[in-house]
């Protein structure tokens, strides 16, 4: 596990990008946890690290509260082992400073690992440290096409990015990730848009757990 604030991620990004190319083991896994401070609560600049993770080709999870940190942390490690990629976990200041009572038994749900080899005809991911041409170009091709496809299959199999409010006559969809999803819930409650009103208006909600690579 690597961890740091957004400025630390900026400085470590080259090393993390190289490590992601090398890959992770099936019984290991690697997780980069970054602390973002969008409102400069304790930072000199606003920070949001989604673009940095995308540049490094590292899938990024966005917990919405402290309970989500535990839940998505499990998924992040499992995804790293399954796909052969590093995973990222973005924790904003409001989530880091929050508190919540968590039922640990609820976190023990089984994590689904789709049969990737049957779907793509490709072998399981392996560690490859030869970051020199032409081998590194093959690694890049594997990363961009096969391993990213593994991330999408993992997300679908485990119902990441779930639709949390659905109705038969929905016409408008609202999506939010991380702490912004809780703020969206609070805003709808203040407007009096409970489940019955959402159904009447045709309003659908979706919670984004995996912000990159996004698949909705």
N, C-alpha and C positions, 0 to 999 in steps of 0.2 A: 504494500500500500504506500503510495506517495501522497503527501498532502501539503497544501500551501494556499495562500491567498492568491488573488488574480495576478499581482505583480510577480509572485514567485512562479506562477505558471508561465508568464511571459518569458522569464529567464530560463526555465527548464524545458521549454517547448521543443527545442531541437533534440534534446536527449530523449524525451518522451516519444517524439515522432520516430526516431530511430528504433527505440524499443518496440514500438507498435509494429514496425516493419519486420523485426526479428520474430515476433510472435510470442505466444504463451503456451504453456503445457496443459494437457488435459487434466492433470491432477494438481495444477498450480493456480494460475490466474493472476492478473495484475489490475489494480484499481487506483485511479488518480482522483483524489478528492480535492475540490477547489472551493475556497470561500469567496463568494462574490458579495460586493457591497454596492448595490445599485444607487442607494441614496447617500453615499459617502458618510455613513454613520461613524466609521473609524478609519477612513481612507482619504487620501488626497485627491483621488479621481473616482468618478463612477466606474463600476466594473461589471462586465458581463462577458463570460468566457465561452459562449456557444461557438463563436467564430473560430476561436483558437483550437477548440477540440475538433471542429470540422476540418480545419486545416491539417491537423495531425491524423485524420481519419480514425478518431477515437469515438465510439458511441457514447452518448451523454445522457444520463438520467437526471431528472429534476424533482427532488422530493418536495412535497407541499407542506410537511410538518415533521416534527421529530419522529413520529411513528413511521412515516414514509422513508425516513433515512434508514431505518432498520430493514423495512420491507424491500425497498429498491436496492439497498446495499447487497442483500442476498441475491437478487436478480442480476446485479452488476457483476458479481464474482462468477456466478454460474454462466453468464453470457461470455465472459472472458475465457473461461475454460472451454466452452462449447465452440466458440467462433475462432479462437486463436488470436483474438485482438485484445488490447487493453480496453478497459471500460472507464468511464468518467462519472463522477457524482458531483453535481453542482449544488452547493448549500449556500443560500443567500443569508444575509445577516438576520432577517426576521425569523427564519427557520432555526438558525443556530442559537438565537437568544430565547426561543420559545420553550415551552415545557408541555409534556403530555404523559398521561398514564397509558402504558401499552400492555395489552394482553399478549404475552409471548407465545401462547399456544396458537393464536391466530396467524403468527408468522411461520408456522411449521408446514404450511401447505406445500404440496409437491410441486417442484419446478419441472416443466415439460421440456424435454430435449428432442426436437424432431430428428428424424432419420435423414441427415443431410446427404449422406453418400448415395442413398437411393434416389434422391431428388436431382442431384447434380452430376452423379457419376464421378465425383472427385473424392480423393482420400481425405481422411481427417487432417486438420491443420497440424503442422509441426513447427518446431523452432528452426530457423535458418539464419545463421549469423553471417553468411557470405554477402555482405552489402557492397558488392562490386559488380560492374557491368560484365557480362550481360545478365548475370544471375539476379541482380537487384531489380531489373526490369520485369523478370518473371514474378518476383515477389510482389511488385507493385500491381501487376495484373491480377494476381491471386487475391490481393488485399481489396482492390477496387471492385472486383466482380464477385468472386466466390465468397469471401468472408463477409462482405456487406450483405450479400444475399442470405447468409447464415443469420445475421442480425435480424433481418426482416422476418425470417421464418421463426426465430425465437420469439420475437415480439408478438407475432400473430398467435403462436401456440400458447403463450402465457397471458393473453388478453391484456397486454400493455396498451396504453392509450385507450382505456375503456370509455364507451358511451355511458354516462352515468344517469342520464335522464332522457328517455325515449318515448315517443308517442306515435300513434298511427298516422296522424295528419301533420307531422312536422314539416315546417317550411323554412325555418331559420336555425342555423347551427352556431353555437358559441364554443370556442376552444380556448383553453388556457393551460399553462404549464406551471408546475412548481407552486410557490406561494401565491402567485396570481390566481390560481384556481380557487384557493380559499377566499381570496378577496372577491372573486366573481360570485361565489356562493353568498357571501355577506351582502354584496350589492343587490343581488336578486331578492334576498330576504327583506332588505330595507325597502325595496320597491313593492313588496307584497306579492312577488311572483313565486308562489308555492307550486307544488307539483300539479295541482288542479289548474292553476292559471297558465302554467307552461303548456299543458295539454290543450287548453282552449286557444292559446296563441300559436300553437305549433312550434314550440321552442325546444330545441334539443341541446344537451350539454355533453361535452367530451373533455375528459381529463387527460392531459398529455404527460405521460411518465417518461417516455423516451423522446427527448427533443431533437436528437440527431443520431442516425438518419431518420427523419420523420416519415412515418407512413400512417395515413389516416383513411 
